[in-house]
Amino acid sequence: MDRRDFARVIVTGAAGFIGAAVSRRLLDDSVTVLGIDNLNDYYDVRLKEARLKPLNTSPDFEFARVDVADMTSLRDLVFEFDPDVIVHLAAQAGVRYSLENPHAYVKSNIEGFLNVLELCRELQRRSESRFKKLVYASSSSVYGASADVPYRVSATADQPVSLYAASKRSNELMAYAYSSAFGIESVGLRFFTVYGPYGRPDMAYFKFANMLVRGQSIPVFNGGKMERDFTYVDDIVNGVTASMGYVFSSESTVKHRVFNLGNSKPVNLMEFIDCLEGELIKKGLVQTAGKRDFLPMQTGDVPQTYADIGESSRELGFFPVTDIQSGLASFVDWFHSYYPNAI
C-alpha cells in the first residue's frame, strides 16, 4: 500500500505536536483527514488551537473534540468517516507527569488504545469497510535505562522506569495480540525525542528556551552527562507517512511491526543547550550566555537514548535529514514569532 491507496485517514491527537504535523502533510497530499482530540489542559490549550487553525482552513479537514476513552462518541465518528488508515497519536504525554498522575495514563493510553483496537476490529469485520491499517505512536522510553546502545527493536523492553513507558510498551503488546487474534495490520513507531516548531512546552528544549529568554538558570540533570537522540518533527512525519504505506510480507503470520524513528545521532545535553542558546542569541532573544544549574538525575529519566534505524531505513525508506543546528534554528524562528514579546 502506498499513499495512492489511502484517501481517508483518521488522526487521533490531531491538535498535538506530531498529530498536527502529520495532518498537515496528509492534507498537502490531498488526503481527507478527520482529526480527533480532546484538547485537554495538560499544557496551554491555546497552543493546540494554534496548531489546528491552519488545518481548519482546508475543506479536506474535519475536527472533532472527542476523548479516545469515550467509546460511544469515538465509535460514531469512526464508523461514519470510514477510514482507510487510523493514525493513533492521542495519548497522555510526559514521563515525569506519569509519576504524579498515573490514572490519566491508564485512562488515555490504555483504555483509549483498547477502544481504538476494538474499533479496528469492528471495521475489519465489515465487508464494506475501507479500513486497511492502524499506525500508532510508541516511544523510545520503552527501552528503560538500558545501556545497550544503539537501541534495537529486537532488544528486550520489559524494564520501564516510568508508567508512561509501561503504557507505551503495553500498547505494543496489545496491538500484537489484536494482530495475532484478528488479523489487524498495525505498525508501532518508537519516537525518539521529537522537537521543532509548535512543539510541546513540557519538553526540555522548550522549557530551556523559556528560561534562557527570561535570564533564568538552566537545570542540567545528571551533571550534564546526558545524551538524547533529538529528532526533528518533519523527519518523524516522513516516517509516519511511510508506515501508512508499509506492505507486510505474505509470509507474515502476524501482521504487526515496530520501528524506531530517531535521528540516530545522539547529542550531548550540554552541546544541545549551547546550540539552542546560540540560536536565541542570533535572534536577539538572549544577550549573553546563561547560568547552568547542575543537578542529580531525575526519577524516571534515563542517561541516553540512541536509535538503531537500520530496519526503518531498509523497510520504510526512513532517512532523517535535519541536523540539530538547522532544527533548532527553525524552532527558534517559530518561538520568536509565536511569542513576539518573549523579551
N, C-alpha and C positions, 0 to 999 in steps of 0.2 A: 504494500500500500504506500503510495506517495501522496503528495499534497493534492493532487488532482482527484484523489479518491475520497476526500472528505470535504464536504461543503458546509456542514453544520456541526459546530463544536460548542460544548458547554465548558466554561472555565469557572470553577469554583475558586473563591478567594480573588475575584476579579478586581477588587479595589486594593489588593495587596501589592507589594513592590513587584514581585515576579509575575503575579497574575495579570496586572495591568499591562506590563511589558509584553507578555505573551499575547494578550488580547489585541494590542496594537499591531503586532506582527501579523496575526491572523487576518485582521481587517485589511491590512495592506495587501494581503494575498487574496482578497475578495472572498474570504470565508465569513459566513454568517455566524455570529457569536452570541450566545446567551451567557451573560456574566452574573454570577451569584455571589453574594457576600452579605454578612450580617452587620457590617460596619460597626463592630464593637469598639469600645473605647480603651483598648489596651494601650494605644497611643493616639495622638491627636487625629480625630476623625476628619478634620479639615484637610489633612494631607491625603487621606483616602479619597475624599471628594474631589481633590485637585487631580488625582490620577484618573478618576472616572470622567472628568469634564470633557477631555478631547475624545474619549471613546463614545460618549453620548451624542456627539455631533454626527456620528456615522449612522446611516439608515440600516446598516447591517448589524448594529449592536443593540441588544436589549438587556436591560439590567433589572434584576430582582433582588430586593433586600430580604434575604431568607437565610436562616441559620441551617447549616447542613445537619444539625442534630434534630431539626424539626422534620420528621419523616413525611408527615402528611403534606405539608406545603412543598417539600422538595419533590415528592412523587408527582404531584400535579404538574409542576414545572417541567420536569424531565420528560414525562410522557407526552405532554403537549408539544414540546420542542422537537423531540425525537432526534437525538444527536447521532452523528457518525462516530464521534470520539468524545469522551469525557476527560478533561484535564483537571485533575483534582489537586488544587493547591491550597484550599482552605484548611487552616489549622491554627491552633493557639501556638504562637511562636514564643521563643525565648527560653534559653537553657536555664538561667538562674531564676526566672519567674516561676518555673515549674516546681521549684523547691518551696515557693511561698504559696502558690495557689494550685495545688495538684488537681483539684476537682475540675477546673476549667480544661485541663488537658485530657482528662478521661472523657468528658462530655464532647469536646470538639474533635480530638484526634483519634479517639477510639470509637465512641458511639457514632460520630459523624462519618467516620470512614466506613464503619459497618453499614450505615444507611446507603452510602454510595455503592458499596459492593452489592448490596441486596437489590438496588435499582438496576445495576448492570445485569444481575442475574435475571430480573424480570424482563428487561429489554431483550435479552438474548432468547428468552422463551417465546417472544412474539414473532411470528413468522413474517409480519410486515415491517418489523423494526429495521432501521438503518444501522443500528449500533454495531461497531466493529472492535473497539479497543478502549481500555482505560489506561491513562498515563497519570501517575501520581507522584507527589513530592515525598522523598525521604530526606535523609540528612547525613552529613559526614559524622555527626555526633554518635551514630550507631557504633562507631569503631571504639568508643570509650577512650581510655588513656593508653591504648596500645602503643608500644614503642617500635613495632614492626612496620616501618615505613619504606616506600610509599604504601598507602592503604590499598589493598586489592579487594575487589568484590568477593573473591573466594575466601578471604580471611574470616575467621570466626568473629562474630559480632554479638556476643552474649554477655558482655560485662559493661552495660551502660552506666554512666556516672551521673545521670540526671533522669528525671521522669520524662522530660521531653524526648531524650534519646530513646528511652524504653518504649515510648508511644510510637516513635517512628519505626523502630525495629518490629514492633507488634504489627504495624501496618504492612510491612513486607511479608510477614508470616501469614497474615490474614489474606492478603492478595494471592499468595502462593496457594493457600488452601482453596480459595474460590476458583482459581485457575485449574487446580487439580480435580476438584469435585464437579465443577460446572462448565469447564472449558472456556472460561473468560480470559481473553487475551489481555495481559496487563504488563506495563513497564514501570518499574520504580526507579526514581532518579535521586541519587545521593548528592545533594548540593553542597558545595564547599564555599563557605564564607562569601556570599554574594554581596556586591557593593555597586554603587553607581547612583545616578540622578534619581530622585524620588524614592530613595532608599528608606529603610526603617530607622526611626530616631533612636530606637533602643540598641542599635548596633554600635560597636565600639567606634568605628570611623566617624559616624555621625555625631556621637557624643563628644569625640575628640575635637571635631570642628567647632561645635558649640562652645566648648571650654576654651579653645585657643582664641577665638574671636572675643571672648569675654575676659581674656587675660588670666584664666584660672589654671591652676596646676593640673597636669595630666596624670591620672593614676596609671601606673605601669606595673602590672601584676607579674608575679614570679620573678621579680628583679629584672624584668625585660627579657628574660630567657624564654621567649615565646615565638613561635612561627605559625603563620596562617597561610593557607592556600587561597589567597584572595582571588575571586573570580568575577569578572565584570559581567553585569547583567545581560548585555547583548549577546555575549558568548553563551550564557546559560539559556537564553531564549533559542539560540540556534540548536542547542542540544534537545530542548523540549520539543520543538517542531520536528526535528529529525526522528525523535522517539515515536511521534504520532504516526510516522510512515514506516516504522520498523516492521520487517516481514519475518515472522517466525519460520523456522525450518519445518518442512512437512514431517520430519522425523521427531520433532519436539513432542514428547508425550504430555508435558505440562507447559503451556504457553504463558510463561511468566519469566521476566528477566529484570535484573537490577543492574544499573550502570552508575559509575562515578561521573559527575560533571564538575570538574575542577580545573584550575589553571595549570596544575601540575608543576608549579614553580613557587614553593613556599617563600614567604618574605618575612624576615625578622621584624618583630614588632617595633623595635626602635627605628629601623630603617623606614618602616611604614609611616610612623608618626612624623619623622623628619621630612619625608616626601610630602605628606599632607600639609604640614606646616609651611613648607617651601611654596606650595601652590597657593596657599592662603596669603602668604606674603606677596607673591607675584600679583595677586588681585587687589592688594592693598587692604585686605581684611585683617591682617595681623602685621604689626610693625616690627617686632623683634621676637626672637626665639623665646618660648615659654619654659616654665619650670616643669620638670618631671618628678613625680612622687612615687618612688619605688616601694611596692607593697608585696606581701606574700601571695601565693596562688589562691584564687577564689574557689570555694566549694562548687563542684560541678563542672569546673573548667579543665581543659587539657593543654599540655605544653606545646603540642604541634599537630597540625593537620597537613596532609600531603596526599594528593590523589594520584593513583595509578590510573591513567585514562587509556591504556592500551586497548582494552575491549571497546570502549566508547569510540575511539578513533577508527578502529577497524570496522565496527558494525554499524555505527551511526554516522561516520564521517565527521566526528566531533573534533575540531581543532581550534582551541582558543587563540585569539589573535591580539587581544588587548593587553598591553603591558601595564604595570602598576602606575607609572607616571601618567600615561595617557588617560587611564581610567580615573585617576584621582583629579586630574585637570578637568575632565568632564563633570565630575561630581561637584567640584568647587565652583565651576561656572554656573551650574544649576543652583547650588546652595546660595550663591550671591544673588541670583535672580529671584529665587523663591523667598529669601529673607533679605530684602534690599536694605533693611535698617539693622542689619546684624551688628554693625559697629556704630 
